[in-house]
Amino acid sequence: MSRKLILWLPFALTAALFVAFLAGLSNSPEKVIASQMVGQPLPDFVAAPAFPDQPGAASASFRDGRPRLLNVFASWCVPCVQEIPMLMQLKAAGAEVVGIAVHDNSADLTRFLASNGNPYTAIGLDENGKAQIALGSAGVPETFVVDGKGTIIYQHIGVVTDADKEKLLAMLGVTR
């Protein structure tokens, strides 16, 4: 082999590995893994009330005939801050949003909601992450659409955006 080829070979291999890495990061629809929770009953969980004047979150409360959103979030989560304005819009449009605050505490939640707004009709405090694990949720934010019988009909991983708004409202049966 020529000396130039030997000198350039490590750079070429590094560049090829970098391109392969970037290709692996792409989020094409063929690579999105379908949720195993969709179509399943909401797993049993109870998350104690985050505040004395609000109810907590429990799977049994989702079987009352009213569809709603179940939002898994945390006060320390930067994307959750970005999501709050959209959750406020969904609430204003008639959607009921129940929150589960993961690995959090009431004092931090109070500051978070005072700064960003409170779209939640109830917030359960999931200090040890057991409710999150029961839901099959690995991160925050994550939002589930639960029908009035307690069945998960949709799971959204990541920040809910304006592009998701009409779809979520339609799933909840909210007409404007």
C-alpha positions as CSV (number, residue, x, y, z in Angstrom):
1,M,0.0,0.0,0.0
2,S,1.1,3.5,-0.6
3,R,2.1,5.7,2.3
4,K,-0.7,8.2,1.5
5,L,-3.3,5.6,1.7
6,I,-2.1,4.3,5.0
7,L,-2.2,7.9,6.4
8,W,-5.7,8.6,5.1
9,L,-7.3,5.2,6.0
10,P,-7.9,6.0,9.7
11,F,-9.6,9.3,8.8
12,A,-11.8,7.6,6.2
13,L,-12.8,4.9,8.6
14,T,-13.6,7.4,11.3
15,A,-15.7,9.4,8.9
16,A,-17.6,6.3,7.8
17,L,-18.3,5.3,11.4
18,F,-19.5,8.9,12.1
19,V,-21.9,8.8,9.1
20,A,-23.2,5.3,10.2
21,F,-23.8,6.7,13.7
22,L,-25.8,9.7,12.4
23,A,-27.8,7.4,10.2
24,G,-28.7,5.3,13.2
25,L,-30.0,8.3,15.1
26,S,-32.6,9.1,12.4
27,N,-36.2,8.7,13.6
28,S,-37.8,7.4,10.5
29,P,-41.3,5.9,10.9
30,E,-40.1,2.4,10.1
31,K,-37.8,2.5,13.2
32,V,-40.4,3.7,15.7
33,I,-41.4,0.9,18.1
34,A,-45.1,0.6,18.6
35,S,-46.2,0.9,22.2
36,Q,-47.2,-2.3,23.9
37,M,-49.5,-0.3,26.2
38,V,-51.9,0.8,23.5
39,G,-55.1,-1.2,23.7
40,Q,-54.3,-2.4,27.2
41,P,-56.1,-1.5,30.4
42,L,-54.3,1.1,32.5
43,P,-52.1,-0.8,34.9
44,D,-53.0,-0.5,38.6
45,F,-51.3,2.3,40.3
46,V,-52.0,4.9,43.0
47,A,-50.0,8.1,43.2
48,A,-50.7,10.1,46.3
49,P,-51.9,13.7,46.0
50,A,-49.1,16.2,45.4
51,F,-51.1,18.9,47.2
52,P,-53.6,18.6,50.0
53,D,-56.3,20.5,48.1
54,Q,-56.1,18.4,44.9
55,P,-56.7,14.7,44.3
56,G,-53.9,12.4,43.4
57,A,-53.8,10.0,40.5
58,A,-55.1,6.4,40.5
59,S,-55.9,4.0,37.7
60,A,-59.3,3.3,39.2
61,S,-60.4,6.9,38.6
62,F,-59.9,6.5,34.8
63,R,-62.8,4.0,34.6
64,D,-65.6,6.6,35.2
65,G,-66.7,7.1,31.6
66,R,-64.7,10.2,31.0
67,P,-61.7,10.1,28.6
68,R,-58.7,12.1,29.6
69,L,-55.0,12.6,29.2
70,L,-52.5,11.2,31.6
71,N,-49.3,13.2,31.5
72,V,-46.1,11.8,33.1
73,F,-43.8,14.8,33.9
74,A,-41.4,16.3,36.4
75,S,-40.6,19.7,37.7
76,W,-36.9,19.2,36.9
77,C,-37.6,18.2,33.3
78,V,-36.7,20.9,30.7
79,P,-38.9,19.5,27.9
80,C,-41.8,19.3,30.4
81,V,-41.6,23.1,30.8
82,Q,-41.8,23.4,27.0
83,E,-44.9,21.2,27.0
84,I,-46.9,23.1,29.6
85,P,-48.3,25.8,27.1
86,M,-49.7,23.1,24.9
87,L,-51.3,21.3,27.9
88,M,-52.8,24.6,28.9
89,Q,-54.3,24.9,25.4
90,L,-55.7,21.4,25.5
91,K,-57.2,22.1,28.9
92,A,-58.8,25.4,27.6
93,A,-60.2,23.4,24.7
94,G,-62.0,21.1,27.1
95,A,-59.5,18.2,27.7
96,E,-59.0,16.9,31.2
97,V,-55.3,16.4,32.1
98,V,-54.2,14.3,35.0
99,G,-50.5,14.5,35.9
100,I,-48.1,12.1,37.5
101,A,-45.0,13.9,38.8
102,V,-42.1,11.5,38.8
103,H,-39.2,11.6,41.3
104,D,-40.5,14.9,42.5
105,N,-41.7,16.7,45.6
106,S,-44.5,19.2,46.5
107,A,-42.2,22.1,47.1
108,D,-40.6,21.9,43.6
109,L,-43.9,21.2,42.0
110,T,-45.4,24.4,43.6
111,R,-42.6,26.5,42.1
112,F,-42.9,24.7,38.7
113,L,-46.6,25.3,38.4
114,A,-46.4,28.9,39.7
115,S,-43.9,29.7,37.0
116,N,-45.4,27.7,34.1
117,G,-49.1,27.3,34.8
118,N,-51.2,24.4,36.0
119,P,-53.1,22.4,33.3
120,Y,-53.8,19.5,35.7
121,T,-57.1,18.6,37.4
122,A,-55.2,16.2,39.6
123,I,-51.5,15.5,40.3
124,G,-50.2,12.3,41.7
125,L,-46.8,12.3,43.3
126,D,-44.7,9.3,42.2
127,E,-41.7,9.8,44.3
128,N,-40.2,6.4,43.7
129,G,-41.2,5.9,40.0
130,K,-43.5,2.9,40.6
131,A,-46.5,4.3,38.7
132,Q,-44.2,5.3,35.9
133,I,-42.7,1.8,35.7
134,A,-46.2,0.3,35.8
135,L,-47.2,2.5,32.8
136,G,-44.1,1.2,30.8
137,S,-42.9,4.8,30.7
138,A,-39.1,5.3,30.5
139,G,-38.8,9.0,30.5
140,V,-40.5,12.4,30.8
141,P,-42.6,13.9,29.4
142,E,-44.9,11.1,28.2
143,T,-48.6,11.4,27.6
144,F,-51.3,8.7,27.4
145,V,-54.9,9.1,26.1
146,V,-57.1,6.9,28.3
147,D,-60.7,6.2,27.3
148,G,-63.5,6.3,29.8
149,K,-63.2,2.6,30.5
150,G,-59.6,2.8,31.6
151,T,-58.0,1.6,28.4
152,I,-54.9,3.3,26.9
153,I,-55.8,4.3,23.3
154,Y,-52.7,6.3,22.5
155,Q,-49.2,6.9,23.9
156,H,-47.1,9.9,23.0
157,I,-43.4,9.9,24.0
158,G,-41.9,13.3,24.2
159,V,-43.2,16.9,24.2
160,V,-46.8,17.3,23.0
161,T,-46.7,20.0,20.3
162,D,-49.2,22.0,18.3
163,A,-49.0,19.3,15.6
164,D,-50.5,16.8,18.1
165,K,-53.3,19.1,19.4
166,E,-56.2,18.2,17.0
167,K,-55.4,14.5,17.1
168,L,-55.4,14.4,20.9
169,L,-58.7,16.4,21.1
170,A,-60.3,14.1,18.6
171,M,-59.3,11.0,20.5
172,L,-60.8,12.6,23.7
173,G,-64.0,13.4,21.8
174,V,-63.6,17.1,22.4
175,T,-65.3,19.2,19.8
176,R,-64.7,22.9,19.4
